[in-house]
Amino acid sequence: MLSVVNADGSTPNGSLIDEIVREGARRMLAAALEAEVNSYIAELADERDEAGRRMVVRNGFHQPRKVTTAAGSGEVKAPRVNDKRVDEGTGERRRFSSAILPPWCRKSPKIAEVLPLLYLHGLSSGDFVPALEQFLGSAAGLSPATVTRLTAQWQAEHTAFQDRDLSSTDYVYVWADGVHLRIRLEEAKAAVLVLMGVRAAGTKELIAMIDGYRESSEAWAGLLRDCARRGMRAPVLAVGDGALGFWNALSEVFPTARHQRCWVHKTADCLDALPKSAQPAAKRAIQDIYNAEDKEHAVKAVIAFAKQYGAKYPKVVKRITDDEDELLAFFDYPAEHWIHLRTTNPIESTFAPVRLRTKVTKGAGSRAAALAMVFKLIESAQARWRAVNAPHLVALVRAGARFERGHLVERPEGMAA
């Protein structure tokens, strides 16, 4: 029943329009439950006992319960069914179970999905009640105990994820990076090591993530060895920043994989060593290298950069020239893939909500909780990751096709034109 409208057009449970929507949703749900029960009884109308009485009949209503949906929270009385049939296999009475409103259901699946995501993406558990009251017209929310249970569930899901078989999945390109998270009860930050990849179909996917120690060689090697143990093939190209830990581990576990250094990290590394007055021009000169038309022009841009800054800043130039081969490796692959391969941005952009979440909560409570939180955030973001440009070319890269100036010049034998 609708509430009395106040002078300002509101009701005790919110605005009038919200009240109308909630009441309409409640009535529609009640009608759907009635239709479901009536259909069930009609389907079994011929089921009768020895006295000729129906075995399946209506039996009033269950106790009313509040159900929270996207339209709000409302009280629902579900119809009850008396089913006298006996299961021959178990000897137990058969029971009617609503597919619309199961006995355990107190909120719709969409609401159940939204609550953990609100927590993950920055809303503190103490803010749930006042925030959701405005949307749902009730005090539905997540208690601290519920958040604790969710964290335990996410930890179990991450463990299962880390144990899954990788032999049936081929990752042609991979990105590797780490994020350092503050742990409230520890002085040192936790390093979460993340490995993402591009499948042969061109889609991006989280491969693995572990709690490492300062992105050391041992930590990265442990992650890569575990992936290899579970059947992962060596990638064609790996993209990462300048941290030696990952590159040493990659050379040990997957020695055939080529290296591509991240231009975002390299640019920041170079600019930090220059005076502020020289940084804008130097940044444009560095951009001329990785935005070059092809590898030949990029090499010329490196020479121009060295000529312009070599006399005054030889150490800065050395940071480019020493890693030139690994900085320009992406030019040997399809031009459509260059934008994806020259930086670790696919991982960096995924870390944005992670940093937001830890900023709101002043750090995770433990390393295990931090790892579970990062895993769920990346898992939720994964659904929005877009495939690489020209995804059909990824399989050709794995097959050994040769590309010059970003264009295919040779197809492996046996591949269709």
Salt bridges, closest charged atoms under 4 A:
GLU19 OE1 - ARG22 NH2 3.46
GLU23 OE2 - ARG26 NH2 2.87
GLU23 OE2 - ARG27 NE 2.80
GLU34 OE1 - ARG58 NH1 2.91
ASP49 OD2 - ARG53 NE 3.55
ASP83 OD2 - ARG85 NH2 2.86
GLU113 OE1 - LYS110 NZ 3.96
GLU157 OE1 - LYS376 NZ 2.79
ASP170 OD2 - ARG233 NH1 3.45
ASP170 OD1 - ARG398 NH2 2.77
GLU186 OE1 - ARG367 NE 2.92
GLU205 OE1 - ARG199 NH1 2.84
ASP211 OD1 - ARG367 NH1 3.12
GLU215 OE2 - HIS180 NE2 3.12
ASP226 OD1 - ARG229 NH2 2.45
ASP226 OD2 - ARG230 NE 3.00
ASP241 OD2 - HIS265 NE2 3.91
GLU252 OE2 - ARG225 NH2 2.73
ASP269 OD1 - ARG319 NH1 3.20
GLU293 OE1 - HIS297 NE2 3.91
ASP294 OD1 - HIS297 ND1 2.83
ASP294 OD2 - ARG405 NE 3.42
GLU296 OE2 - LYS300 NZ 3.90
GLU296 OE1 - ARG405 NH2 2.88
ASP322 OD2 - LYS318 NZ 3.20
ASP323 OD2 - ARG261 NH1 3.24
ASP323 OD2 - LYS266 NZ 2.79
GLU326 OE2 - HIS259 ND1 3.30
GLU326 OE1 - ARG261 NE 3.06
ASP332 OD2 - ARG258 NH1 2.89
ASP332 OD2 - LYS295 NZ 3.26
GLU348 OE2 - HIS265 NE2 3.75
GLU348 OE1 - ARG355 NH2 3.85
GLU379 OE1 - LYS376 NZ 2.62
GLU404 OE2 - ARG402 NH1 2.38
GLU410 OE1 - ARG402 NE 3.56
